[in-house]
Amino acid sequence: MQMLASKFEELFGSAPEVIASAPGRVNLIGEHVDFLDGFVLPFAISDVTTVAIARNQSNQIRTASMQKSGAIFQTEVAKLTPKTGEAWSRYPIGVIWALEISTGLDILIDGEVPLGAGLSSSAALECAVATALNSLFELGFSLPELARIAQRAENIYVGMPCGIMDQSVSLMATAGNALLLDTRDLSTEQIPFDIAPLGLELLVIDTQVHHKLVDGGYAERRASCEKAVSDLGITSLRDISVADFIARKSELDAKTFSRAFHGVTEMQRVLDAVQLLKSGDFVGFGEVVSAAHISLRDNYTVSCPELDLAVETAQKFGALGARMIGGGFGGSAIALIKARDLELIKSEIISAFMAAKFKAPRFFSALPSAGAAVIN
């Protein structure tokens, strides 16, 4: 934090007024259903994005990043227009726009959440900025309200039609728990996920295939699910059972059915997974996790060869369950493994990637951590 404050003063000539951080996330189960009023079960990771912010005496927003050599992007407060500006700067500026703040601001960002790895670095940035501004201007927004504001910034200003999960868990997570989130009303339940005493570990496998979600793939799949809702004349895919959805298959074209089928079945998998965790059945939980990958690969078609290889290799060498996480088309996979198998599974995945001539993957373990906070 001291380094961030010193760099801020070097760049902008004054000390920051507020410093806040927010974490990235891993989603245990419930992928691509947070825009369908679905249930999701993510947890916050220990990697965070930290922002330092101060008001300035101009009408300018000056934004810089420690990961961009401190180069300053500058824009007028009165000229904020959605989908404009440097790509990385749209996330913090979008939050300012969504909060309707009209004061000049200086912002310095320090991001530890790996970019493009499916760990929601974008939501971490948005939520860190939202938390800092909520404190600086004493706006009084609740955590669910801040989540909606950050989502609006990404949906409209950035142009990415994401759901509400990433922002919600980045703001509302608690250490040691996964967050069961009802994305319809943002009600939550903390679900214990303390697996270390059981000799288990959650391994994150970053394929280093860096995805770009604003390229239309995500939006196209979301549109398919919305088309299914319209074609079936229902309020939401949440409001139809798996059996009823299958019975009405003939009312949908093949692509729409396949993509929406993932949504309907994934919501049920979340509820099943929660009950398995509450009963301590991690073998059954792992099977549900693996079933989610099959659906994401075959029904929603957002996997890629690197993700499939990581998942298949982890399963082959002892993982209780494994799946891709995040938006897809690259990024990371998770594997619930026995801690004693960690080095074996990592070694076999590296070997499999080398044999396939893929870029070497990265690994780290994820522990359920706390959500966004004002540091000073």
N, C-alpha and C positions, 0 to 999 in steps of 0.2 A: 504493500500500500504506500510506503514511503517513497518508493521509486516512482510510482504513478503520480503522487502529489508533486514530487520534484520535477518530473517531466512536464506536468501540467503548467507549473510556474514558469519553466523555461520557455514553453511554447506560447503561453498566453499572457505572461507578465503579472499574474496574480495567483493567489492560492485558491484551490477548489472550495466551494461552499458545502458540497455534499459529495460523499463517495458511497456507492451502493454496488452490490453484486447480486447475480442471479445465476443458477446452475443450468447446465444442460440436463438431458434426461435419457433414460432407457425405458422403453415401453415393454413390459413383460408380455402383455397380451392385449389385443384390441387395436389392430392396425387398420387405418383408413376407415374408421367408423365414427370419428369424433365430429364429422360434419353430417352425420346421419342420426343425431340424437342418441348415439349409442353409449355403452359403458366401455371404459378403458381402464387399464391398470398399469400406469407408469410409476417410476420413482425418479427422484432427482439424483444426479451423480455428483461427485465431489468437485469435478471441474466446473469452474465458474467464469463468467464474464464480469469484469469490474469496470465501472465508469466513474469518472470524476467530472463534476459539473459546477459551473459558476455562471451567474448572470454577468453580462457585459453592458457597456454603455452605448452600444450601437444597435442597429436594427438587423444585425447579422447573426446567423448561426454558424459558428466555426467548429468543425468536427475533425478530429484527428484520431489515429489509431497507433498504438505501440507496435502493431504488426505491419504497419504501412510506413515505417520509418518516420513517423511523426508528420507526414505531409498533411497540410490543412486543407480541407474542403470547406468552401465558404458559400453561403447562400443567404438571400434576404428573407426575413421572417414573413414579410408580406407577399412573397412570391413563391411560397411552397405549393407545388403542384404535383399530384400523384404521378408516380412512375418516372420522375425526373431526378437527375443527380447521379453521382457515382453510385454503382450498385451497392457497395458495402454501406454507404452513408444513408441509404434510403430507410434502413431499419430504425436507427435512432431519430432521424428527422421525421419519419412517419409517425412515431409516437408523439413528438412535439406537435405535429399537425393534428393528430387525433385528439390530443388534450386541449387543442385550441389555445396554445400559449403564444402570446404575441411579443414576448420579451427576447432581446438578444441573449444568446447563450454560447458558452464555450464548453465543449465536450471532448474528453479524452477517454479512449476505450482501450482496455487491455483484455483480450480474449484468450482463455485457456481451453475452451471447448473446441475440439478438433473440427475444422471446417469440412463440410461435405461428407461427414462420416455417419450421418443419420442420427446424430445425438442432439439435434436441435440447437445449434449455435445461434441461429437467428432469433429464436424465442428467448434464449438467455440474454442476448443483447437488448431486445425490446423490453424485457421485464426488468433488467437492471436500470435502464433509462426511465421506465415508468415509475419504478420504486423511488428512484432518486428525485424525480420531479414531483411526485406526490408528496414527498417530505419537504423539498425545498420551498414549494409554493403552498404547503399546508392545504392540499386539495381535499383531503378527507375521503378519498375513494377506498372502498373495501377491496379485498383481494379478488373476488369474482368480478367486480367492476373493472379493476385494472387489467384482468385477463381479457375481458371483452374489448377494452380500449387497445391493448397490444395486438389482439387479433384483427381489429379493424385497421390498424396501421399496416399490418402485413397484407390483408386482403385487398385494401384499396390503394394505399400509397405504394407499397412494393409491387402489388399485382399478383400475389400468390394466394390462391383461394384455399388456404389451410383451414383446418378446424380449430377447436378451442383447447385441445388436450395439452399441447406443448406449453402454452402460456400459463395454463392453470396449474400444472405440476411445478413449473419453475417458480411460481409464486406461493403455492399452498403446501408443498411437500414438507414432511417432517422426517428427521433422521430415524433410520431403522425400520421404516415402513414404506410399502407401496401405497399409492393413492388410488382407491376405487373412485372414479369420477363419473358421475352421471352428466353427460354433456348436454342433456336437455335443460336441466335447471342448475347445473354446477354444484349440486350437493355432493358431499364427499364422505368417504369412510376410510380410515387408516387401517391397512391390512398388514399385520406384522410379516416381515420378510427377513428374519434374522437367521441366515442359513449357515454362517460360519461354525457355530457350535455343533451343527449336524455333519460337519466334514464336507460341506458343499460350497461351491463357488460359482458366481456368474461371470463367465468369461466373455468379454467383448472382443470381437474379431473385426478390425477395420480393414476391409479389402483394399483400401486406398484407391478405389474407383470412385472418383468424386462426382457426385450427381449434381445436376442443376434442375431444381424443381419448377422454375419459372418457364421452362421450355415448352410447356403445354401437356406433357404426359400426365401430370397430376390432375390438371383441370379437365382433361378429357375423361378420365376415369370418374371423377366426381360427377361430371355431366351424365355419364351412363347411369349412375345410381339415381340421380334426380329424374332422369327419363323413366326409370323403372317405377318410381313413386308416382309420376304423372300417368304413365300407361296403366298402372293398376288402380288408380283412383284412390290412393291411400294418403295418409298424412305424412308418414315416415316409414322407412324400412324397419324401424324398431317396432312398428305396430302390426307386423305380420309374422306369424310363426314360421319356422322352417318348413313344416309340413304344408301349410297353406301356400307358401311361396312356391314350393315345388308343384303343387296341384295347379297353379295358375301359370305354369311355364309357357304354355302355348300363347299367352297374351303378350309375350316379349320376344324380340329378336334374340338371336343366339348370344351376341356380344353383351347386350344389356342384361340378359339373364345371368350370364357367367359372372360379370362384375358385381352385380347386385347380390348374387348368391353368396359371394364372399362376405359382403356386408352383413347379410342376415345370419349366416352361420358364425361369423366372427363375434357378433354380439352375444350369441349363446355361449361361445367358447369362453368369453370373459367371465360370465356368471358361473360356468362350470369350474373355471380355474380358481375363482375366489373360494368356492366351497371346498375344493381340494386343498388349498393352502390352509384354510381354517381347520381342516381335519388332519393336517400334517402329512398328506399324501403327496410327496414330491415326485414319486414315480408317475402317478396319474397326471400331476401338473405338467411334467415334462412331456408326456404324450400329447397333451392339449397344445402345448407350445409347438411341437413338431407338426401337428395337424394344421396349425395356423400357417406355417411356412408352405405347406403343400397348396393351401388355398391361395396364398399370395402369389405363388409361382404359377399355378395352373388356371385359377379362376380370375384373379385380378391382374395377372401378368405384369408384375412390377419387379420381379427378381432379375438376376443376371447370372452368367456362368460362374463368376467369382463367388457370389453369395451362395449359389447352389453347392459349389465345391466345398466351401467352408462348412456349411451345414452338414452335408453328407459325410465329410471326413470326421467332424466332431462326433456325430452319431455312431459312426463305425468304430471309433475308439473309446466309446464308453459314456458319451454324454447322455443324460437322462432326457434331454430335449434340446432342440436348437431351431432357430429360425432367423430370417432376415428381420431387421427393424428399420423404422423410419420410412421415408417416402418411397424408397426403392431405387431401381436402376443403378445401384451401387451403394456405397456406404458400408454399414456394419451389420454383422450378425451377432446374436447372443447364443451362448451354450450354457446350460445348467449342468455342471460337471461335479464329480467327486474331486476334492482338492488334491488327492494323491495322484490323480490322472492329469493334472495341469500341464506339466512339462511334456508328457507323452503327446497329448492332444495338440499342443502348440507345435511341437516338432513335426508331427504328421501333417498338419495343415501347411506348414512351411514347405515340406517336401512335395506335397500335392500341388501347391502353387508353382513351385519351381518346375515340376514335371509338365505342367500345363503352360509354362512360359508366361505366367501372370506376374504382375508386380508383387514384391514381397509384402505380406500383410503386417499389420501392427496389432499388438494385443495389450489389453489392460483389464483389470478387474473392477467391477462396479459395485459400490456399496451405497445403500439408500441414505441420502444426505438431506440436509435442510434446504428450504427454499430461499427466496430472495430476502435480502436484509440491507438496511442502511448501516454502513460501517462507521461513519462519523458524520 
